[in-house]
Amino acid sequence: MAVNDIPALASAQWRKSSRSSGNGGNCVEVAGNLPDVVGVRDSKDPTGPALVFTPAAWRAFVTEVNNT
């Protein structure tokens, strides 16, 4: 499902991950301004598919990544 097809992401404010390089490499964007979901997408394909997480699941993922 494309980002534009997910109503919850219609008002998403995307920001590039601080872990993404600025040299055109692999870039991940996260929309964390929504109350019920966190969206994650490839910045090189902003109208393409996105992953959608609950805020709790996203926090658990980020915590685990930061602990490794």
Biopython code that builds the backbone (N, CA, C, O; Angstrom):
import numpy as np
from Bio.PDB.StructureBuilder import StructureBuilder

atoms = [
    (1, "MET", "N", (0.845, -1.170, 0.000)),
    (1, "MET", "CA", (0.000, 0.000, 0.000)),
    (1, "MET", "C", (0.894, 1.238, 0.000)),
    (1, "MET", "O", (1.833, 1.315, 0.792)),
    (2, "ALA", "N", (0.626, 2.181, -0.851)),
    (2, "ALA", "CA", (1.417, 3.399, -0.957)),
    (2, "ALA", "C", (1.102, 4.345, 0.198)),
    (2, "ALA", "O", (0.023, 4.284, 0.788)),
    (3, "VAL", "N", (2.054, 5.215, 0.511)),
    (3, "VAL", "CA", (1.897, 6.167, 1.605)),
    (3, "VAL", "C", (0.615, 6.971, 1.451)),
    (3, "VAL", "O", (-0.104, 7.177, 2.429)),
    (4, "ASN", "N", (0.321, 7.421, 0.260)),
    (4, "ASN", "CA", (-0.860, 8.250, 0.039)),
    (4, "ASN", "C", (-2.159, 7.490, 0.234)),
    (4, "ASN", "O", (-3.217, 8.112, 0.327)),
    (5, "ASP", "N", (-2.115, 6.175, 0.298)),
    (5, "ASP", "CA", (-3.309, 5.354, 0.476)),
    (5, "ASP", "C", (-3.626, 5.078, 1.948)),
    (5, "ASP", "O", (-4.649, 4.464, 2.248)),
    (6, "ILE", "N", (-2.785, 5.512, 2.850)),
    (6, "ILE", "CA", (-2.978, 5.264, 4.271)),
    (6, "ILE", "C", (-3.490, 6.558, 4.907)),
    (6, "ILE", "O", (-2.709, 7.486, 5.115)),
    (7, "PRO", "N", (-4.782, 6.636, 5.219)),
    (7, "PRO", "CA", (-5.347, 7.889, 5.741)),
    (7, "PRO", "C", (-4.609, 8.422, 6.955)),
    (7, "PRO", "O", (-4.473, 9.637, 7.101)),
    (8, "ALA", "N", (-4.136, 7.558, 7.822)),
    (8, "ALA", "CA", (-3.445, 8.011, 9.031)),
    (8, "ALA", "C", (-2.175, 8.787, 8.712)),
    (8, "ALA", "O", (-1.719, 9.582, 9.534)),
    (9, "LEU", "N", (-1.596, 8.572, 7.532)),
    (9, "LEU", "CA", (-0.357, 9.252, 7.162)),
    (9, "LEU", "C", (-0.587, 10.512, 6.339)),
    (9, "LEU", "O", (0.375, 11.159, 5.925)),
    (10, "ALA", "N", (-1.849, 10.874, 6.095)),
    (10, "ALA", "CA", (-2.153, 12.029, 5.248)),
    (10, "ALA", "C", (-1.558, 13.321, 5.801)),
    (10, "ALA", "O", (-1.158, 14.191, 5.027)),
    (11, "SER", "N", (-1.494, 13.462, 7.108)),
    (11, "SER", "CA", (-0.947, 14.683, 7.699)),
    (11, "SER", "C", (0.441, 14.463, 8.294)),
    (11, "SER", "O", (0.884, 15.240, 9.139)),
    (12, "ALA", "N", (1.116, 13.425, 7.865)),
    (12, "ALA", "CA", (2.444, 13.102, 8.394)),
    (12, "ALA", "C", (3.448, 14.195, 8.073)),
    (12, "ALA", "O", (3.453, 14.759, 6.979)),
    (13, "GLN", "N", (4.289, 14.478, 9.039)),
    (13, "GLN", "CA", (5.417, 15.385, 8.860)),
    (13, "GLN", "C", (6.675, 14.518, 8.928)),
    (13, "GLN", "O", (7.094, 14.091, 10.003)),
    (14, "TRP", "N", (7.258, 14.270, 7.775)),
    (14, "TRP", "CA", (8.379, 13.351, 7.665)),
    (14, "TRP", "C", (9.681, 14.045, 8.010)),
    (14, "TRP", "O", (9.891, 15.209, 7.670)),
    (15, "ARG", "N", (10.554, 13.315, 8.691)),
    (15, "ARG", "CA", (11.906, 13.817, 8.966)),
    (15, "ARG", "C", (12.897, 12.698, 8.697)),
    (15, "ARG", "O", (12.621, 11.524, 8.944)),
    (16, "LYS", "N", (14.034, 13.081, 8.196)),
    (16, "LYS", "CA", (15.050, 12.091, 7.876)),
    (16, "LYS", "C", (15.713, 11.606, 9.159)),
    (16, "LYS", "O", (15.986, 12.393, 10.066)),
    (17, "SER", "N", (15.963, 10.328, 9.222)),
    (17, "SER", "CA", (16.622, 9.738, 10.378)),
    (17, "SER", "C", (17.995, 10.371, 10.583)),
    (17, "SER", "O", (18.702, 10.665, 9.619)),
    (18, "SER", "N", (18.361, 10.574, 11.831)),
    (18, "SER", "CA", (19.690, 11.114, 12.134)),
    (18, "SER", "C", (20.785, 10.127, 11.762)),
    (18, "SER", "O", (21.951, 10.511, 11.666)),
    (19, "ARG", "N", (20.435, 8.873, 11.554)),
    (19, "ARG", "CA", (21.398, 7.842, 11.156)),
    (19, "ARG", "C", (21.584, 7.761, 9.643)),
    (19, "ARG", "O", (22.448, 7.028, 9.163)),
    (20, "SER", "N", (20.779, 8.509, 8.889)),
    (20, "SER", "CA", (20.897, 8.486, 7.435)),
    (20, "SER", "C", (22.037, 9.394, 7.006)),
    (20, "SER", "O", (22.250, 10.458, 7.586)),
    (21, "SER", "N", (22.755, 8.970, 6.002)),
    (21, "SER", "CA", (23.865, 9.788, 5.511)),
    (21, "SER", "C", (23.324, 10.875, 4.603)),
    (21, "SER", "O", (22.234, 10.747, 4.046)),
    (22, "GLY", "N", (24.085, 11.940, 4.457)),
    (22, "GLY", "CA", (23.679, 13.048, 3.610)),
    (22, "GLY", "C", (24.230, 12.959, 2.211)),
    (22, "GLY", "O", (24.139, 13.924, 1.453)),
    (23, "ASN", "N", (24.804, 11.820, 1.843)),
    (23, "ASN", "CA", (25.459, 11.711, 0.538)),
    (23, "ASN", "C", (24.634, 10.931, -0.480)),
    (23, "ASN", "O", (25.190, 10.352, -1.414)),
    (24, "GLY", "N", (23.320, 10.910, -0.308)),
    (24, "GLY", "CA", (22.460, 10.222, -1.265)),
    (24, "GLY", "C", (22.361, 8.728, -1.048)),
    (24, "GLY", "O", (21.841, 8.009, -1.901)),
    (25, "GLY", "N", (22.851, 8.256, 0.076)),
    (25, "GLY", "CA", (22.802, 6.823, 0.365)),
    (25, "GLY", "C", (21.434, 6.401, 0.858)),
    (25, "GLY", "O", (20.431, 7.059, 0.584)),
    (26, "ASN", "N", (21.403, 5.313, 1.577)),
    (26, "ASN", "CA", (20.143, 4.799, 2.111)),
    (26, "ASN", "C", (19.599, 5.756, 3.160)),
    (26, "ASN", "O", (20.274, 6.049, 4.147)),
    (27, "CYS", "N", (18.394, 6.237, 2.953)),
    (27, "CYS", "CA", (17.799, 7.201, 3.866)),
    (27, "CYS", "C", (16.425, 6.727, 4.306)),
    (27, "CYS", "O", (15.610, 6.276, 3.501)),
    (28, "VAL", "N", (16.195, 6.839, 5.589)),
    (28, "VAL", "CA", (14.915, 6.470, 6.164)),
    (28, "VAL", "C", (14.283, 7.738, 6.724)),
    (28, "VAL", "O", (14.952, 8.543, 7.372)),
    (29, "GLU", "N", (12.992, 7.906, 6.470)),
    (29, "GLU", "CA", (12.253, 9.019, 7.038)),
    (29, "GLU", "C", (11.203, 8.469, 7.996)),
    (29, "GLU", "O", (10.611, 7.415, 7.766)),
    (30, "VAL", "N", (10.991, 9.216, 9.079)),
    (30, "VAL", "CA", (10.047, 8.801, 10.109)),
    (30, "VAL", "C", (9.040, 9.922, 10.320)),
    (30, "VAL", "O", (9.410, 11.095, 10.377)),
    (31, "ALA", "N", (7.776, 9.560, 10.436)),
    (31, "ALA", "CA", (6.722, 10.514, 10.792)),
    (31, "ALA", "C", (6.240, 10.162, 12.181)),
    (31, "ALA", "O", (5.528, 9.175, 12.365)),
    (32, "GLY", "N", (6.623, 10.961, 13.159)),
    (32, "GLY", "CA", (6.257, 10.687, 14.541)),
    (32, "GLY", "C", (5.284, 11.692, 15.111)),
    (32, "GLY", "O", (5.059, 11.716, 16.321)),
    (33, "ASN", "N", (4.700, 12.527, 14.258)),
    (33, "ASN", "CA", (3.796, 13.567, 14.741)),
    (33, "ASN", "C", (2.336, 13.114, 14.835)),
    (33, "ASN", "O", (1.456, 13.915, 15.146)),
    (34, "LEU", "N", (2.086, 11.858, 14.572)),
    (34, "LEU", "CA", (0.711, 11.354, 14.548)),
    (34, "LEU", "C", (0.388, 10.651, 15.863)),
    (34, "LEU", "O", (1.247, 9.957, 16.407)),
    (35, "PRO", "N", (-0.816, 10.808, 16.383)),
    (35, "PRO", "CA", (-1.121, 10.261, 17.710)),
    (35, "PRO", "C", (-1.212, 8.742, 17.775)),
    (35, "PRO", "O", (-0.918, 8.161, 18.820)),
    (36, "ASP", "N", (-1.609, 8.081, 16.692)),
    (36, "ASP", "CA", (-1.882, 6.648, 16.760)),
    (36, "ASP", "C", (-0.890, 5.763, 16.023)),
    (36, "ASP", "O", (-0.876, 4.550, 16.233)),
    (37, "VAL", "N", (-0.060, 6.344, 15.164)),
    (37, "VAL", "CA", (0.867, 5.551, 14.364)),
    (37, "VAL", "C", (2.189, 6.294, 14.189)),
    (37, "VAL", "O", (2.266, 7.514, 14.331)),
    (38, "VAL", "N", (3.217, 5.524, 13.879)),
    (38, "VAL", "CA", (4.513, 6.060, 13.455)),
    (38, "VAL", "C", (4.768, 5.487, 12.074)),
    (38, "VAL", "O", (4.757, 4.271, 11.884)),
    (39, "GLY", "N", (4.996, 6.361, 11.120)),
    (39, "GLY", "CA", (5.257, 5.921, 9.754)),
    (39, "GLY", "C", (6.744, 5.906, 9.463)),
    (39, "GLY", "O", (7.491, 6.743, 9.970)),
    (40, "VAL", "N", (7.171, 4.964, 8.654)),
    (40, "VAL", "CA", (8.571, 4.852, 8.244)),
    (40, "VAL", "C", (8.579, 4.605, 6.737)),
    (40, "VAL", "O", (7.858, 3.741, 6.238)),
    (41, "ARG", "N", (9.402, 5.371, 6.018)),
    (41, "ARG", "CA", (9.459, 5.217, 4.564)),
    (41, "ARG", "C", (10.860, 5.463, 4.047)),
    (41, "ARG", "O", (11.720, 5.991, 4.752)),
    (42, "ASP", "N", (11.073, 5.073, 2.814)),
    (42, "ASP", "CA", (12.323, 5.303, 2.096)),
    (42, "ASP", "C", (12.262, 6.706, 1.506)),
    (42, "ASP", "O", (11.352, 7.006, 0.734)),
    (43, "SER", "N", (13.204, 7.566, 1.851)),
    (43, "SER", "CA", (13.166, 8.946, 1.373)),
    (43, "SER", "C", (13.340, 9.051, -0.134)),
    (43, "SER", "O", (12.956, 10.057, -0.731)),
    (44, "LYS", "N", (13.912, 8.031, -0.753)),
    (44, "LYS", "CA", (14.091, 8.052, -2.204)),
    (44, "LYS", "C", (12.808, 7.679, -2.936)),
    (44, "LYS", "O", (12.730, 7.818, -4.157)),
    (45, "ASP", "N", (11.808, 7.210, -2.207)),
    (45, "ASP", "CA", (10.523, 6.811, -2.802)),
    (45, "ASP", "C", (9.386, 7.314, -1.910)),
    (45, "ASP", "O", (8.657, 6.504, -1.338)),
    (46, "PRO", "N", (9.220, 8.637, -1.780)),
    (46, "PRO", "CA", (8.266, 9.184, -0.815)),
    (46, "PRO", "C", (6.804, 8.857, -1.085)),
    (46, "PRO", "O", (5.985, 8.950, -0.171)),
    (47, "THR", "N", (6.454, 8.482, -2.291)),
    (47, "THR", "CA", (5.067, 8.100, -2.553)),
    (47, "THR", "C", (4.885, 6.585, -2.575)),
    (47, "THR", "O", (3.790, 6.087, -2.836)),
    (48, "GLY", "N", (5.952, 5.868, -2.303)),
    (48, "GLY", "CA", (5.905, 4.414, -2.299)),
    (48, "GLY", "C", (5.391, 3.868, -0.988)),
    (48, "GLY", "O", (4.778, 4.596, -0.207)),
    (49, "PRO", "N", (5.632, 2.596, -0.737)),
    (49, "PRO", "CA", (5.113, 1.958, 0.474)),
    (49, "PRO", "C", (5.762, 2.503, 1.743)),
    (49, "PRO", "O", (6.890, 2.996, 1.726)),
    (50, "ALA", "N", (5.029, 2.401, 2.827)),
    (50, "ALA", "CA", (5.525, 2.806, 4.142)),
    (50, "ALA", "C", (5.188, 1.721, 5.143)),
    (50, "ALA", "O", (4.215, 0.985, 4.983)),
    (51, "LEU", "N", (5.994, 1.634, 6.161)),
    (51, "LEU", "CA", (5.696, 0.760, 7.291)),
    (51, "LEU", "C", (4.961, 1.595, 8.327)),
    (51, "LEU", "O", (5.248, 2.781, 8.490)),
    (52, "VAL", "N", (4.028, 0.989, 9.019)),
    (52, "VAL", "CA", (3.263, 1.696, 10.047)),
    (52, "VAL", "C", (3.365, 0.892, 11.340)),
    (52, "VAL", "O", (3.088, -0.307, 11.368)),
    (53, "PHE", "N", (3.766, 1.574, 12.405)),
    (53, "PHE", "CA", (3.937, 0.953, 13.717)),
    (53, "PHE", "C", (3.061, 1.659, 14.737)),
    (53, "PHE", "O", (2.699, 2.821, 14.553)),
    (54, "THR", "N", (2.723, 0.964, 15.804)),
    (54, "THR", "CA", (2.128, 1.659, 16.943)),
    (54, "THR", "C", (3.261, 2.430, 17.613)),
    (54, "THR", "O", (4.422, 2.041, 17.489)),
    (55, "PRO", "N", (2.949, 3.512, 18.319)),
    (55, "PRO", "CA", (4.013, 4.241, 19.019)),
    (55, "PRO", "C", (4.795, 3.355, 19.994)),
    (55, "PRO", "O", (6.012, 3.498, 20.115)),
    (56, "ALA", "N", (4.113, 2.449, 20.683)),
    (56, "ALA", "CA", (4.798, 1.556, 21.637)),
    (56, "ALA", "C", (5.760, 0.616, 20.911)),
    (56, "ALA", "O", (6.878, 0.394, 21.376)),
    (57, "ALA", "N", (5.334, 0.067, 19.784)),
    (57, "ALA", "CA", (6.206, -0.833, 19.020)),
    (57, "ALA", "C", (7.416, -0.078, 18.486)),
    (57, "ALA", "O", (8.527, -0.608, 18.483)),
    (58, "TRP", "N", (7.209, 1.155, 18.035)),
    (58, "TRP", "CA", (8.329, 1.953, 17.513)),
    (58, "TRP", "C", (9.328, 2.274, 18.626)),
    (58, "TRP", "O", (10.538, 2.175, 18.422)),
    (59, "ARG", "N", (8.821, 2.659, 19.808)),
    (59, "ARG", "CA", (9.719, 2.940, 20.939)),
    (59, "ARG", "C", (10.531, 1.709, 21.304)),
    (59, "ARG", "O", (11.729, 1.815, 21.570)),
    (60, "ALA", "N", (9.893, 0.538, 21.320)),
    (60, "ALA", "CA", (10.600, -0.708, 21.640)),
    (60, "ALA", "C", (11.683, -0.994, 20.604)),
    (60, "ALA", "O", (12.788, -1.405, 20.959)),
    (61, "PHE", "N", (11.373, -0.781, 19.329)),
    (61, "PHE", "CA", (12.350, -0.996, 18.265)),
    (61, "PHE", "C", (13.541, -0.056, 18.426)),
    (61, "PHE", "O", (14.690, -0.497, 18.382)),
    (62, "VAL", "N", (13.275, 1.232, 18.610)),
    (62, "VAL", "CA", (14.357, 2.214, 18.748)),
    (62, "VAL", "C", (15.207, 1.918, 19.978)),
    (62, "VAL", "O", (16.432, 2.027, 19.930)),
    (63, "THR", "N", (14.563, 1.546, 21.071)),
    (63, "THR", "CA", (15.308, 1.199, 22.290)),
    (63, "THR", "C", (16.236, 0.012, 22.037)),
    (63, "THR", "O", (17.401, 0.022, 22.435)),
    (64, "GLU", "N", (15.709, -0.993, 21.380)),
    (64, "GLU", "CA", (16.528, -2.183, 21.096)),
    (64, "GLU", "C", (17.696, -1.862, 20.167)),
    (64, "GLU", "O", (18.807, -2.348, 20.376)),
    (65, "VAL", "N", (17.449, -1.050, 19.151)),
    (65, "VAL", "CA", (18.523, -0.675, 18.226)),
    (65, "VAL", "C", (19.592, 0.125, 18.970)),
    (65, "VAL", "O", (20.785, -0.086, 18.750)),
    (66, "ASN", "N", (19.183, 1.026, 19.836)),
    (66, "ASN", "CA", (20.150, 1.834, 20.580)),
    (66, "ASN", "C", (20.939, 1.016, 21.573)),
    (66, "ASN", "O", (22.038, 1.421, 21.953)),
    (67, "ASN", "N", (20.422, -0.124, 22.010)),
    (67, "ASN", "CA", (21.121, -0.972, 22.967)),
    (67, "ASN", "C", (22.074, -1.958, 22.324)),
    (67, "ASN", "O", (22.777, -2.686, 23.025)),
    (68, "THR", "N", (22.110, -1.994, 20.995)),
    (68, "THR", "CA", (23.011, -2.945, 20.320)),
    (68, "THR", "C", (24.220, -2.253, 19.760)),
    (68, "THR", "O", (25.080, -2.900, 19.162)),
]
sb = StructureBuilder()
sb.init_structure("model")
sb.init_model(0)
sb.init_chain("A")
sb.init_seg("    ")
for serial, (resi, resn, name, xyz) in enumerate(atoms, 1):
    if name == "N":
        sb.init_residue(resn, " ", resi, " ")
    sb.init_atom(name, np.array(xyz, "f"), 0.0, 1.0, " ", f" {name:<3s}", serial, name[0])
structure = sb.get_structure()
